[in-house]
Amino acid sequence: MIRKSVLIAIVVAGILLSPQFNAWAQNAPASASTPLPFVSPIFADNMVMQRGKANTIWGWSEPGDKIQVDIAGKSASGVAGPDRRWEVKIQPPRAGGPYIMTIKGKQTLELHNVLVGDVWLCGGQSNMEVGLRMARNGAEEVKAANYPQIRFFTVAPHVAYHHTDVVEGSWKAVSPETAERLSSVAYYFARKIQQEIHIPIGLVVDAVGGTPAEAWTSADALRPLKDFDVPLAELDKLAAEKAPEYGNYVMHWYDQYDVGLKGKWAAPDFDDSNWKQVDIPGGFAELGVPETPAVVWFRKEIVLPDPLPTGRALLFLGSVQRMDTAYINGTEVGASAWVENPRVYFIHDGVLKPGKNLVAIRVFKTEPKGGFLGKPEELHLLLGDKTSIPLAGKWKAQLSVDARPPHPMPIGFENWPVMPTVLYKGMLEPVAPLSITGALWYQGEQNSDRGFQYRKILPATIADWRTLFQQGDFPFYIVSLPKFAPHSATPTDDGWADIRESQALTAADVHNSCLAVTIDTGDPNNLHPKDKQPVGERLAFCALAKQYHKHVVYSGPTLASVKRMPGSIQLRFKHTDGGLVVKGDKLEEFAIAGEDQKWYWADAHIKGKTVVVSSPSVLNPKEVRYAWQSNPGATLFNGAGLPAAPFRTDTWPLITESHRPY
């Protein structure tokens, strides 16, 4: 099973390089003191209006103000209520455009270049978020991205513990000037749909790296699951206290217990004359906490040349267990809770100065051999001209928190949004009830250590979104996670296999959903694989077949039945369009087991619409698994070129079945 810290932090590594990530509370689109806009920002120039159904347009005005919306001869009106919110439901004109929408009340607003087509909500974590420039051949793809009939609105990241009214963002037409940061998965999906259906496509991208499904789900949907009582109670307490809306647990813990934070130990003018001198790497034993959980602050003065070299400077700290926060001259330059990730923090212009500079590092150690894990030479400051300033050696140090039992520990150490509901409130609720065709969902990495539990969470999330948007059981299309991490040479249990099964079960059981299998894509060394085109296009196959009723193959082979025979097992498949096909020299990744539940690689061969598996090591086989690990070889396809989804025939306990973090 892949360690949680690896999974989570690869997803958000780029975000964690930025100190602004922990300041989401200060970046709120609107607060109680900010006037609410006449029209919600989700309605703006260049937008796409949903065809074929009434569109809800909303905003805020003086109570009693009558609002009229007009577009291409269509007209509707509404009245602002006592809470100042108004809503108007208006039928759209025919697909196409551009149109001008006029919204009149005590104010008047004209929206220009409005198209009418299909709007898709694109949710999830970083693999939905990552931009087109990061896809394979990204620079060339961006240059060729000239699709004015495809528009997108990227919802700005925002955590909230309370209801949020507005989001931040703007509608843009896809062009080489705008496509660089558009979700690559959403782009490839929209391009395929637009080329086949020839109507405008709108994309609302609502995704944040490293976030679990429960962060995108309401408390009302989570409470019946009974798995989130502890974090929901903590969230209720923080909301009642009007605490800063970090969206994670560790920042609140620091606020409560970290003496160094309260005492401004990162400040250049702080008097550290009575601190102990220690050696880094190391430094905890001298403070009396060699093997116990603790928060320790370290300070070091360095001298930089005058003038400073031009160019981007980087701070390297090596790997750190468990979490570090780095400051230079009192400014936070980076923070991470990803243990295995060697720290590399970008230093923004104006932070460094010629002459004396103060570097301060807070380390929260939770294991006996925690703290700085790297070699001395890994700790250094790299200036813009590639001059390296060594940082290993003598530092001043002071214990801030002795966290050994019975001192309370935080519920989690992630310093990005992982709390239940916080993105539902901050980024999803204020978008509803925007009229949409359906939703795309690329998420699961963050939940992979609870893969079995995901079969409860994901259906609850889907039902929750459908309730929020009030448009029935709209399409909900799910990306099955691609391959990642080293390949196991022997049959194994794996959290990624568990979550793929939960995704497949959800797609099979939840009405109007579909699974886009990507097991033949991915990168063992990168949780952000560059091959985003197959992902987007396979989501499009789901839409073309199920929503647009095109004769398109949307699924690879899926298990239909199992026949146990003496010495072998016969597996029958559906979705075998064009027949079953072997990719590679032979069928691989089939494992077989008897009643002893010991797995062995199986010999497998195709026979019509079936695959027959056997092994000389299992004389009386009972169960089969296929592609049951985080990075399997995908060898079974149909004639349309789509891979078989990983599956198992057994109902034996899974590795994540009993895992609960709370």
Secondary structure, DSSP 8 states (H G I E B T S, - for coil): ---HHHHHHHHHHHHHT-GGGGGGGGG-S--TTS---SS-TTS-TT-EEETTS-EEEEEE-STT-EEEEEETTEEEEEE--TTSEEEEEE---SSEEEEEEEEESSSEEEEEEEEEEEEEEEEESHHHHSBGGGSTTHHHHHHH--EEEEEEEE------SS--------EEEE-TTTGGGSBHHHHHHHHHHHHHH-S-EEEEEEE-TT--GGGGS-HHHHGGGSS-HHHHHHHHHHHHTT----SSSHHHHHHHH-HHHHTTTTSTT---TTSEEEEES--SGGGT-SSS-EEEEEEEEEEE-SS--SS-EEEEEE-EESEEEEEETTEEEEEE--TTS-EEEEE-TTS--SEEEEEEEEEEE-STT-EE-S-GGG-EEE-TTS-EEE--EEEEEEEEEE--TTS---S---SSS-STTHHIIIIIGGGTT---SEEEEE--GGGGGGTTTHHHHHHHHHHHHHHHHTSSS--EEEEE--EES---SS----HHHHHHHHHHHHHHHSTTEEEEE-TT-EETT-SS-S--HHHHHHHHHHHHHHTS---------EEEEEEEETTEEEEEEE--TT-EEE-SSS---EEEE-TT--EEE-EEEEETTEEEEEBTTBSS--EEEES-SSS----EEETTS-B---EES-----TTTT----
